[in-house]
């Protein structure tokens, strides 16, 4: 009986024994500093800060920012609950120094991070108290940059003209530095009165210098320090990665005997290709050239590609793919590949016409060329005209079809003759057109520049794009049912795409704005919106 009682008590004690309580998630709290923060006439070689618990320092070089920057880095050590900072650099006279601890201080046991803490002192009898503030956002989509951004402030001399670009960000050490938070917000505290230049960069090597290819943002005009911050004093910095590509051939290779592909780093302007009996065509982006040799068995060639800022001699040799070495008929790859492919088979968008693609450019089409289209439901047959694309790589069937119904399309043989004199075989395919929605913008463009409209799906992928130069209707068909956003790019350089900024040539990123609301597109519906674009919308003066 006694043994049973002891066991029961022990069981109760075990069940109710405290597990240590909730996990400590409170960051360290500063309780004192020696000398106190905001001390004047500071002349010491070190200072210390006391906390309410034992601490450690995490990534001091990365997470502690000092303004003005010091050439000789301080030493950061901990003694129990105190952080001791030993100064190794000579302090400037009559200067306010700010130490920003951006996640550098953590508690010793749990690793809880003190997100931000500042310590400041002045080597003179005056403490600078002015401020600069702003936000760093991705110039392309208006969202905070994905990586931490260092923001640098440079004091402007009295005789320096507003808007003058020099090498401050590439050669000079900034006067003050800070870092933007996860929302892109930044602030400089304790800076002297006056005008400043602001530059933001990723600064992955933490050298406080802008290197070529680094993401950067800068305000082209001087910014005046203020004694308080409001919407009028906040500076927006639009950050982007410069396009440092140089036009060159990225790839040149045989894709099969008698066929080759040439890819360049950037779109070609007016290229020429010199070689023995070759035909070539550019893709829509103008960065890929498909090449056909009149000798279908050609397996080596020397070609000369010429274009604006490009002159290259290309030596190529066909290599049999390892996976195809033992295949019978591998040498007949070109001949076995069908000349005509249907781009509209299966479940396709409900287009006004049907598309065909050719694997070799077509040189001629039969005068009586027609496509036979049969409606499966009632076996009714109609003949529709064919129209050949100007580059010979595609054609369309000008058919009027009903969505949701199944059709069979037949093309007789010898309708098309390619550049080598080969004629097409017959082709039969089935399709069921599906209804898609249409987005229509009644656009008023008062910017004075072309505007590129991008339609983005719920994953921020561009699904359609249109370039608009004048006021009028912009129709974007063939959109799947769903929610879309539309953005407008002020295409100041006229390249039909968004262009990032480049500090080295004083080019700001092209401005981007988003339509004020998301748009719900439904099948068989046309959604019409009105949008007036002005220079002011893009941050420009009218």
Helices and strands as residue ranges (DSSP letters): H 2-15, E 30-34, E 46-51, E 55-57, H 60-63, E 64-67, E 75-79, E 82-86, E 96-101, E 105-107, E 113-114, E 117-122, E 130-138, E 150-155, H 168-171, E 176-179, E 185-191, E 195-201, E 216-218, E 223-224, G 231-233, E 234-239, E 249-256, E 259-264, E 272-274, E 278-282, E 288-293, E 300-307, E 310-317, G 322-324, G 330-332, H 333-336, E 340-342, E 346-349, E 354-358, E 362-365, E 370-375, E 380-388, E 394-397, E 406-411, E 416-418, E 427-434, E 437-446, E 450-456, E 462-468, E 472-479, E 482-491, G 503-505, E 512-514, E 519-521, E 526-534, G 536-538
